[in-house]
């Protein structure tokens, strides 16, 4: 999975490893230590976490990482596209570079990873792909035109790939979290966090583990009749 060292991704890695899955975490150099620390907290499941350095915004690196995982572990059953970045500004102040970088990581990255794993999943006749989108894909968000556009595009990518591979035993779904208690959310101004909580009917931030359990459900081999779906998990912030 991409972006699996901390936040929502770290929670997904933890749930999967504790459930017996071998988890390949793809990340940047700074994610190596984060992944090591994550594995160290898992006790008996620590050996289930493996790190592979890869920049998801570069297709060749995605292909190389997938090849390395296949060489070491023999097969890939699931892919979770979770890696994402923000570069927040209003459209008037947003630079072209900020726009392009967010689109490259948050939308092209999932496309690159899906393209890199599809052949091996088709050959085996089985695969589970879950893309982590966002509530802002549907609702929009002030100052996040790049992020919202990428996450909305990810929903279109999810549905299209789901149509293309449904007969191959491969499902493709998306989850759309709202405001979750992660480092990315904590980096927001305190007033913005308080406003987000006030606008959320359950009056609380979501927990990464809640998203992780939803992803785990969609990855299960018994969830084969669910594909092309988008699961909102936002405390009622957007319905």
N, C-alpha and C positions, 0 to 999 in steps of 0.2 A: 504494500500500500504506500501511497505517497503522503508526505506530511504526517507520518505516524509516530513522531517522537514526543509530541506534547499536545496539550489542549484536547480537542475532540479526537484528533488522530491518536494521541497517546492513550486515551480511554478506549478507543476501538482496538488498538494493538493489545492492550491489557485484557480486554474481554475475550478476544480471539485466542490469545496465548493460554489464558487460564482455562479455556474450553478445549484445549488440546491442539489447536491449529499451529502450524509453523508460519510465522509472520515475517515476511521480508519487508523491511522498512527502507524506502528509497528517500534520500535526502541530501542536502548540501553538506559540506565538510563540518560546519558547526553543529549539524544534527547527529554526528557520530557519538559525541559524548552524551548528548541528551538521550539517545537510544540506549547507550550503555547504562546510564543511570536508571532509565525506565526498566530495563531488564533486571537490574540489581534489586529492584523492589518487588520482583515477582516470585522470589524464592524458587520453588520447584519448577515454575514455568519459565525461568530466565533463559534456559537453553532454547526456547522456542522463538526467540527474537533475534533476527539477523539484520545487519545494516549493510546497505549497498549505496555507495556514493553516486548520486545522479542528479542532474539538473533537468527537471521535467520540461523546461522551456526549450530544450534542445533534443530533437528527435533521435539523433544518433546515440545520445547518452541513454535515452529511454530504451532503445533497442539493445544496447550493450548490457544494461542492467537486467532486462528480461532474460537475455541469453545466459547471464551469470547465474540467475536464480534457477533457470531450467537445468543448467549444468550441475549445480550443487544439489538441487532437490528433486529434479526429475519431472515435475509437473507444476502447473499453476491452476488452482481451482477457482480463485477469486481475485478480483482487482477492486480496490477502494481508492478512488481519486479524491483525496482530501487536501492536498497541498494548495495553499492560496496565500495571496498577499494583498495588501491595501496600499493605495497611494491617494489619499482623500484630498480633494479640492473641488470647488464648484467648477462647472464647465468653463467658465470665463477664465479661471486661474489655473486650471489643469494644463500641464504641458503635454505635448504630443508623446514625449518619452514616457510620462506617467500613464497615459492611456495605453500605449503599446505594451509596456511591461506587464501591466495587470492582465491584459487580454492574453498575452503570451503564456503566462504562468497559469492563470485560472481557467482558460478555455482551450488554448492550443495544447497545454500540458495534458489534460485529460484525453484529448483526441490522440495525441502522440502515444500515450500509454495504452489506450484501447487498441489502436492500430498495431502496437507492438505485441499484444497478447492474443489477439483474436485468432490468428492462425493455429496456435497450439490448442486453444479452447475448441475450435471447430474440429480439429483432428481428433480430439478426445470425445467430442459430442457432449461436452458439459462445461459450464462456466457461469460465474456469478459476478456481475459488475455493478457496483454502487457508486454513484457520483454524489459528492457532497456539495449541494448548491446552497441557497440562502433564501430567507424570507424576502430579501430585497429584490430577488429576481422577479417577483410578482408585484411587490408593493412599491419598489423604488426607494431611494433614500437620499436625502439632501447631501450633496458633496461626494456622492459615490457613483457617478455615472459610469466610470470604467468598471467598477466592481459589480454593479447591478447588471450592466450589459453582459459581462462575462458569465455571471451566474444564470442569467436568463438564457443566454446562448447554450449553456450547459444542459438546460432542460430540453431544448430542441435537439441537441446532440443525443441525449439519453433516449428520447422517443424514437428518433430515426434509427439509431443502432439497434434498439430493441426490435423494431420492425424487420431489420435486415437479418438478424440472427435468431429470431424466435424459433424457427424450425430446426435449429442446430443444437438445441438443449441449453442455450445460453440466455440468461435473463439480464436485463439492464434496467436499473431503477435509480431513482434519485431521492435523497432526503433534503429537506429545506429547513434547516434550523433557524430559529429566531435568535434572540440575544442570549447567548450561552456564557456561563462564567468561565472564561478563558483569558489568557494573556492579551489576546486581540481586543476583547471587550474591555478589559481593565485599562487598556491604553487610551480609551475614549475619555474625554473630559468628564469629571464627576457629575456635572449637571446633565450631560447627555445620558449617562447611565441611569441616573435617577428618573429622567424623563421616560426612558425606555421601560423601566419597571412600572412607572405610573400608567403607561399606556398598554401594559400587558395585563389582560384580565386576571391571570393568576397572581399578579403582583409579585413576581420573583423572576430572577434569571434562571434559565435552564441549566442543568448540570451536564457536563460532558458524558457522564455515564449513561444518561438517559438517551442521548443520541446514539451512543455505542450499542446499546441493547437493540435499538431499532435497526441499525445496520446489521448486527449479528442475525437478526430474524430474516432479513432479506438475503443474506448469504447462505442460509441453510438450504441443504439439498431438497428439503420438503417444501420450499417456497417456489417451486417451479411454475406455478400457474400465475405468478405475479410478475409482470414485465411492462415496461413503459410507464410505470406509475411514479408519482411524485408524492412523497409523504411529508406533510407539514408537521413540524415539531417546534412550536413557537409560543406555547402558553396562551394561545388565542389572540396574539398580537395582530395576525392577519388571517382572515377566514375566507 
